[in-house]
Amino acid sequence: MAAVTTYYDEACAALGKDLGRSYTEASSEMEVVKGEIETQLANLKQWMAPEPKATHMLLTPGSTELRRDPFGVVLVIAPFNYPVNLGMVPLIGALAAGNTVVLKPSEQTAACEKWFVERLGKALPTNILRVVAGEVPRTTVRSRPFQDSLPSPCPMQYTAPR
């Protein structure tokens, strides 16, 4: 939240430079991001709490509860049309869920990409958030089936660019 608030005007200027948005339109996109952060922070404790479930009669006197675990690493690819909103909102949700995030801003929005790398990428440690910038050939994401002996919660795996 601190990085978004501190660099709010820079993000609005980047949106204006890349997409020709007025300050008012750019700030509305930033307000959606701030609202998402506030919603996540307000509800996080409730969402993290184990949820009691009915226990089968054969398993009594035991108890059953649903616990939510993070997936691990989440790849967020931001589109060019709403780069800050559609890059940050999934990022916020993934971080709130306990995941680490690889964020790939659109190469078509150079100023927003620079804002993500210089401001947001340096606001969080690289073991929590990694911002990957660059042209399409350098940052192509190839997905392939999980081929290891360990089970995976997601059938796709991120392959780092060469």
N, C-alpha and C positions, 0 to 999 in steps of 0.2 A: 504494500500500500504506500509505503514511504517513497519508493522509486517512482510510482505513478503520480503521486502528488507533487513530488519535487520537480520532476521533468515533464509535467503536464503541458506547459506552454511549448516546449520543444517538440513534443509529440504532435500537438496541434499544428505547429509550423511545418513539420514533416509531412503531415497529411495534406496541408495546403500546397506544399511544393510538389508532391507526387501526383495528387489527384485533383488539384485545383479547388479544394474545399475551403469554404469560408471558415473563419475561426468558430463561428456558432455551430456549424455542421460538424466540424472536427471535435469540438468540445462535447457535443452530444454523444459521439462515439466514445470519447474518454469517460463520460459520465456512466455509460453502460458498463464499462470495465470497473469503475469504482463501485458501482452498485453491486456487481457480481462479487467483488472482494468483500464488501460489507455483508452480503447474504451468506457467503461461505463462512466468514468468521462468526456470524451470529448463530448459525445452525450446526457448526462443526461438532460441538460436544454431543449434541443430540444424535447426529448421524453416525458418530463413532461408537456410541453406546451399544453394547450387545443387545440384540432383540430376542426376548424370550419366545420360544415356540412350544407347541404342544408336544409332550413326550408320550410315546407309545406305552400302553399299559405294561407290556412285557419288560420295559426298561426302567420302571419305577423301582426304587425311589430316586432314580437319576433325574437329570434335568437336560433340557435341550435349548440351545441358543444359537442365533445367527450372528456370526462375526464377519465383518467386512475387512478384507485384506487388499493391499495395493497389488497391482499387476506387476510392477517393476519399472520398466522404462516405457514412456509414452512418446510417440513422435507426433508433433503438431506441425502441420504444414499450413501456413497462413496464405490465403488467396490475395490477389492484388486489389480487389474491389473494396474490401473492408479489412485492411491488413492488421490494424491494431485491435479492433473488436474481435474478429474471427481468429486472431492469433492469441490474444490474451485470455479470452473467456474459457476456451478449453484448457489452456495452460493453468489457469487458476484452479479449475476443477481437478485437474490431474495432480497438482501440488497439494491441494487440500486432502485428496484421497491418499496421500503418502507416496506417490510415485515420483520418480525422477523424470525430467522432461528434456527432450531434444526438440528445439524449436527451429523451424526452417521458414524464415520470412520470404515473401515473394521477391524474386530478383527484379521484378518489374517496378517495384516501389523502392528505389534506392535510398531515399532519405529515411523512410520508415525502417528499412533494413538496418541502416546505420544507427538509428535510435535504439533498435532492439539490441544490437551488438554492443554499442558503447554505453548505453544507460542500463537497460534491463539485464543484459548479460553480465555486467559487472556488479549488479546489486545483489546477486545471489551466487553462492559458491558453484564452481563448475561440476561438483558431484551432485548438485541438485538441479541445476539448469545449464544446458549447453545450447548456445545459439550458433547455428551453422549458417553462414552466409556464403554466397557465391553464385556463379552461373550454373545453369542447368547441368552441363556435363560434369562439373565438379561435385555436385551435390545430388546426383541421381540416387534415388532410393530403390534398391532392388529387393523385392520380397521373395522369399522362398519358404517352403515348408520347413517346419522345425524338424531337424534330423538328429537330434541328440537323444541320449537314452533317458533323460529326465522329462517328465511331463511338463507341458507349457500351458498356461491359462489362455494363451492367444495362439492361433495357428500360424501367424506370420511372425517373422523376425526381421529386425532392422539390420541391414548389412552396410557397414561403413563404406563411404566412397574411397576409391583407390587414389 
